[in-house]
Amino acid sequence: MLELTKPMVRTLSRLGQCAAFGLALTALGEENKQVVALTADLGGHAALNKFKEQFPERFFNFGIAEQNMIGAAAGFAKEGFIPFASTFGTFASMRVADQIRVNMGYNGAGIKLVGLTSGICAGVLGPTHICIEDMTVMRSIPNITVVSPADGAATVKAVYAAAKSDAPIYLRLTGAMNNPIVYSGDFDFEIGKAITLKEGEDVALIATGSMVYNSIKAAEILEEKGISASVIDMHTVKPLDRSAIDKVMGSKLIVTLEEHSVNGGLGEAVAHELAGRKNSPQQLMIGIEDFYPHANEYDVLMEECGLTSEKAAEKIAGKLS
């Protein structure tokens, strides 16, 4: 396995989650000859060049033919291979929705579909590449597991965990280059099992993807205001870790944070879980409201969408006042 030393973690952070995926898959390809890489003309973006050089017989570029890529991935899965198919998250989840529904959902093919640059990190390319609906689509399709790692190290862990699973998996990669570090070394990662990063009493921050780091920083701001906050990395959005929610039911407020639309993502998954319980605490959903962000730099869009740690802390404190 790609060893998560401090220098490696810093490298993964600098390169971002998409490149972390490519490095992890190349290391995995050295260990497991059943791993194949499929891409829709984004091998360079996903740092798969080295995989292509080392294993040319296991690298397949389909060009901008994402639907064909998923059909081929299903064939590889049926023959016992472990196919990782990658393209931009917005194309992976919507341009190929029918093929995903039939091959991954209905037929249960163990494809590992990787949504590159999900969220708003591709914001300079405009709404066609901004991807704020993918978790909604993937959560609605039966049998598909949805995983959104917090940083580069978590991406490496998610790639290895996905390869060990027979399930169809959607791996959602968020954040830009110089992705903030959440995990500074090796740690335990299990699909379907959330990670508690901080204990707190007043409010529970349940985050996924890029918003895990922002939640940690928001919790620090809240502490300065006298508000005790726990932080949970809910890296697996489907199936949701119910036991993690059990532990924070005594909070005054449960907050979900995601670089995704508030419609159909982590917030609604947690709301669905809380709706079936008695005496549930209030919930605040922090995500992208019902609009398409305009083309702009990533940091600008994070600010405008209210996803920075400062904006999140302000919303939370206001809800508790």
C-alpha positions in Angstrom: 0.0 0.0 0.0 1.1 3.6 -0.6 2.7 4.4 2.7 1.3 7.5 4.3 4.4 9.0 5.7 4.5 12.7 6.5 6.3 13.6 3.3 3.8 11.6 1.3 0.8 13.2 3.0 2.2 16.6 2.2 2.7 15.6 -1.4 -0.9 14.3 -1.6 -2.1 17.6 -0.1 -0.2 19.7 -2.6 -1.4 17.6 -5.6 -5.1 17.3 -4.5 -7.5 14.4 -4.4 -7.6 13.7 -8.1 -3.8 13.2 -8.3 -3.9 11.3 -5.0 -6.3 8.9 -6.7 -3.9 8.3 -9.6 -0.9 7.7 -7.3 -3.0 5.3 -5.2 -4.3 3.4 -8.2 -0.7 3.0 -9.6 0.5 1.6 -6.3 -2.5 -0.7 -6.1 -1.9 -1.8 -9.7 1.6 -3.0 -8.7 0.1 -5.1 -6.0 -3.0 -6.4 -7.8 -3.0 -7.4 -11.5 -6.8 -7.5 -11.6 -6.9 -3.7 -11.3 -7.7 -1.9 -14.5 -7.9 1.9 -15.2 -10.5 3.3 -17.5 -10.7 7.0 -18.3 -12.7 9.3 -20.5 -9.8 11.4 -21.8 -8.8 12.5 -18.3 -5.8 10.2 -17.6 -3.5 13.2 -17.1 -6.0 15.0 -14.9 -6.3 11.9 -12.7 -2.5 11.4 -12.6 -2.8 8.1 -14.4 0.2 8.6 -16.7 2.5 6.4 -14.6 -0.2 3.7 -14.4 -0.4 3.9 -18.2 3.4 3.6 -18.5 3.7 0.7 -16.1 0.6 -1.3 -17.1 -0.3 -0.3 -20.7 -2.3 -3.5 -21.1 -4.5 -2.4 -18.2 -5.1 1.2 -19.2 -7.9 2.2 -21.5 -8.8 5.7 -22.7 -12.3 5.9 -24.2 -12.1 9.5 -25.1 -15.2 11.5 -24.5 -17.4 8.4 -24.6 -18.3 8.0 -21.0 -21.3 5.8 -21.6 -19.1 3.3 -23.6 -16.6 3.4 -20.7 -19.2 2.3 -18.2 -20.4 -0.5 -20.4 -16.8 -1.8 -20.8 -16.2 -1.4 -17.1 -19.2 -3.7 -16.5 -17.6 -6.3 -18.8 -14.3 -6.1 -16.9 -16.1 -6.5 -13.6 -18.0 -9.5 -14.9 -14.7 -11.2 -15.9 -13.3 -10.8 -12.4 -11.3 -7.6 -12.9 -11.4 -4.5 -10.6 -12.3 -1.6 -12.9 -11.7 2.0 -11.8 -13.5 4.3 -14.3 -12.8 8.0 -14.0 -14.2 11.2 -15.5 -15.5 14.6 -14.2 -18.1 14.1 -11.5 -20.7 16.0 -13.4 -20.3 13.6 -16.4 -20.0 10.5 -14.3 -23.3 11.1 -12.5 -25.5 12.6 -15.1 -24.2 12.0 -18.7 -23.9 8.3 -17.8 -26.9 7.9 -15.4 -28.7 5.3 -17.5 -25.6 3.1 -17.9 -24.9 3.4 -14.2 -28.4 2.6 -13.2 -28.5 -0.6 -15.3 -24.9 -1.8 -14.9 -24.0 -0.7 -11.4 -27.4 -0.5 -9.8 -29.6 -3.1 -11.3 -26.9 -5.6 -12.3 -24.6 -4.8 -9.4 -21.4 -4.7 -11.4 -18.5 -3.9 -9.0 -17.4 -0.8 -10.9 -15.5 1.8 -8.9 -16.7 5.0 -10.6 -14.5 8.0 -9.7 -16.0 11.5 -9.9 -13.1 13.9 -10.5 -13.3 17.5 -9.4 -16.7 17.2 -7.9 -18.2 20.1 -6.1 -17.2 23.6 -7.2 -13.4 23.2 -7.6 -13.8 23.3 -11.4 -15.7 26.6 -11.0 -13.7 28.5 -13.6 -15.2 26.2 -16.3 -18.7 27.3 -15.3 -22.0 25.4 -14.4 -21.4 22.6 -16.9 -18.4 21.4 -14.9 -19.6 22.5 -11.4 -20.9 19.3 -9.9 -23.4 19.8 -7.1 -26.0 17.1 -7.9 -23.9 13.9 -8.1 -24.6 12.6 -4.6 -28.3 13.1 -5.2 -28.2 11.0 -8.3 -26.0 8.3 -6.9 -27.9 8.0 -3.6 -31.1 7.4 -5.4 -29.8 4.4 -7.3 -30.2 1.1 -5.4 -27.0 -0.9 -4.5 -24.5 1.9 -5.1 -22.2 2.9 -2.2 -21.2 6.6 -2.1 -17.8 7.6 -0.6 -16.4 11.2 -0.4 -12.9 11.3 1.3 -11.8 14.3 3.3 -8.3 14.8 1.9 -5.4 13.1 -0.1 -4.6 10.5 2.6 -8.3 9.6 2.9 -8.5 9.3 -0.9 -5.7 6.7 -0.8 -7.5 4.8 1.9 -10.7 4.9 0.0 -9.2 3.6 -3.2 -7.7 0.6 -1.4 -11.0 0.0 0.5 -13.0 0.2 -2.7 -10.8 -2.4 -4.4 -11.4 -4.8 -1.6 -15.2 -4.4 -1.9 -17.4 -6.2 -4.4 -20.0 -3.5 -4.3 -20.5 -0.8 -7.0 -18.9 2.3 -5.6 -19.0 6.0 -6.5 -15.9 7.7 -5.2 -16.5 11.5 -5.1 -13.3 13.6 -5.1 -13.6 17.2 -4.0 -11.2 20.1 -3.3 -8.5 21.7 -5.4 -4.7 21.4 -5.3 -3.2 22.3 -2.0 -6.0 20.4 -0.4 -5.9 21.0 3.4 -4.6 18.0 5.5 -7.1 16.3 7.8 -5.1 13.1 8.3 -1.4 13.7 8.8 -0.5 10.0 8.9 -1.8 6.5 8.7 -5.3 5.8 10.1 -8.1 3.3 10.1 -10.6 3.6 7.3 -13.6 1.4 6.7 -16.3 2.1 4.2 -19.6 2.7 6.0 -17.9 3.6 9.3 -17.6 7.3 10.1 -14.6 8.8 11.9 -15.0 11.0 15.0 -12.3 13.7 14.8 -13.3 15.8 17.8 -15.7 15.3 20.8 -18.1 18.0 21.8 -21.4 18.5 23.7 -23.4 21.4 22.2 -23.3 20.8 18.5 -22.4 18.0 16.2 -20.8 18.8 12.9 -21.2 16.0 10.4 -19.2 16.6 7.3 -18.1 14.9 4.1 -15.4 15.6 1.5 -13.7 19.0 1.5 -16.0 20.2 4.2 -14.4 18.0 6.9 -11.4 20.3 7.2 -13.6 23.4 7.2 -15.7 21.8 9.9 -12.6 21.3 12.1 -11.7 25.0 11.7 -15.4 26.0 12.3 -15.4 24.0 15.5 -12.3 26.0 16.7 -14.1 29.2 16.0 -17.2 28.0 17.9 -15.0 27.0 20.8 -13.9 30.6 21.1 -17.5 31.6 21.4 -18.1 29.0 24.2 -19.8 26.5 22.0 -18.5 22.9 22.3 -18.6 21.1 18.9 -17.9 17.5 17.9 -16.7 16.8 14.3 -17.5 13.7 12.4 -16.0 12.7 9.0 -19.0 11.0 7.4 -16.9 9.8 4.4 -19.5 7.2 3.4 -22.7 9.0 2.6 -24.5 5.8 1.5 -24.8 3.6 3.5 -24.9 6.1 6.4 -23.2 5.2 9.7 -26.2 5.2 12.0 -24.1 4.4 15.0 -22.2 7.7 14.6 -25.5 9.5 14.7 -26.5 7.6 17.8 -23.6 9.1 19.6 -24.6 12.7 18.9 -28.3 12.5 19.6 -27.8 14.4 22.9 -26.5 17.5 21.0 -28.6 20.7 20.9 -28.0 20.9 17.1 -26.8 18.6 14.4 -25.2 20.3 11.4 -24.4 18.7 8.1 -21.7 20.3 5.9 -21.1 19.4 2.2 -19.7 20.9 -1.0 -22.9 19.8 -2.7 -26.5 20.9 -3.1 -28.6 20.9 0.0 -31.1 18.9 -2.1 -30.4 15.2 -1.9 -26.9 15.0 -0.4 -25.5 14.3 3.0 -27.9 16.7 4.7 -31.0 14.9 3.4 -29.5 11.5 4.2 -29.0 12.6 7.9 -32.5 14.2 7.9 -34.0 11.0 6.7 -32.3 9.1 9.5 -33.4 11.7 12.2 -37.0 11.6 10.9 -37.3 8.0 12.1 -36.2 8.8 15.7 -38.0 10.2 18.7 -36.9 13.5 20.2 -34.3 14.3 17.5 -32.3 17.5 17.9 -32.7 20.3 15.4 -30.7 20.1 12.2 -29.0 22.7 10.1 -27.9 21.9 6.6 -24.9 23.8 5.2 -24.4 23.3 1.5 -25.0 24.9 -1.8 -28.5 26.4 -2.0 -30.9 25.8 -4.9 -28.9 27.7 -7.6 -26.0 27.3 -10.0 -22.9 29.1 -8.9 -21.4 31.3 -11.7 -18.0 30.7 -13.2 -15.3 31.8 -10.8 -12.2 30.8 -8.8 -12.7 28.0 -6.2 -11.9 30.2 -3.2 -14.3 32.9 -4.4 -17.1 30.3 -4.9 -16.6 28.7 -1.5 -17.0 32.2 0.1 -20.1 33.1 -2.0 -21.7 29.7 -1.3 -21.2 30.1 2.4 -18.9 27.1 2.7 -15.9 28.6 4.4 -15.2 27.8 8.1 -16.0 31.4 9.1 -19.3 31.4 7.3 -20.3 28.0 8.6 -19.4 29.0 12.2 -21.5 32.2 11.8 -24.5 30.2 10.6 -24.2 27.7 13.5 -23.8 30.3 16.2 -26.8 32.2 14.8 -28.9 29.0 14.9 -28.0 28.4 18.5 -28.6 32.0 19.7 
